[in-house]
């Protein structure tokens, strides 16, 4: 698997930016390195709030996040709003969601944002609502 840029947000508020090439949603852990060839530290999925697959590590600090869907546009998957235990809300689409699985992937509705997709562990959420 080719290394991808990710930002790991942990339930305790910590954040780590790096690369991974061994993340799979059904595995309990993965490695996060500071460069594409560095295996780095082992991360337990159960400690994550979310794993953000990103375009770059800096993002655009001036970007205003959108938590809506463009009127009349067709989206792949089901529209969903997710509330995390810390109160943050993210809106996007999912291809599959099962509360009995460890987590799910969401594609944010904000296509101009830095996040390409987000893996969200089910235990990090307080509400998952289809829109």
Secondary structure, 3 states (H helix, E strand, C coil): CCCEEEEEEECCCCEEEEEECCCCCCCCEEEEECCCCCCCEEEEHHHEEEEEEECCCCCCCCCCCCCCCCCCCCCCCEEEEEEECCCCEEEEEECCCCCCCCEEEEEECCCCCCEEEEEEEHHHEEEEEEC
